[in-house]
């Protein structure tokens, strides 16, 4: 994979803080980014918390 397209997503955990710090690495297309000043934020499955949690871009 090309390194310039990889971004690191870090979990903020669930409401009790379980699963905080779990990471995903995903490919990212800069052409589809709506606002370049905002960081990417999405919901993904957190295996530590065993539920979907919010992941934020880290950099």
N, C-alpha and C positions, 0 to 999 in steps of 0.2 A: 504494500500500500504506500501511496505517496504521503510523506510526512507532513506536507503543508496542508493536506486536506483532513488530517486527523485533529479532532478536538477532544478534550477530556471533560466528561460530565460527572459531577460529584453530587451524591444524594444529600438532601437536607434532612432526611429521616422522616418518620411519621409523626403523629401528634405527640407521642411519648418520647421521641428522639431515637427510637430503635432503627438501626440500619444507617445511621448517619455516617458519611464518609465512604460509602460503597461507590466504586467508580465504574463507568463505562467509557470506552473509547469508540467514537463513531466517525464516519466519513461525513464531510460537510461540503456543500457546494456554495461558494461565495456568491454566485450569480443570482441565487434565489433568496438571499438574505434581504429582508424588508428594510430594516433600519440598522445601519452599521454600528451605531453607538450602543445598541442594546445587546446584551449577552443572550445566548440561546438558552431556552428553558423548556423542558418537556417532561411529561410523565412517562416513566418506564417501570418495569417490574423490578422490585428490590428483593432478591432472594433471602437476605438477612431478615428483613421485616415481614417477608412473605405476603406483600401487597404492593400495589402501584404507589410510588411516591414521586415527588418532584425532584428532578435533576437539573442543576444549573451549570452553565459553562464555567470552567475554571481556567484562568490565565492571567 
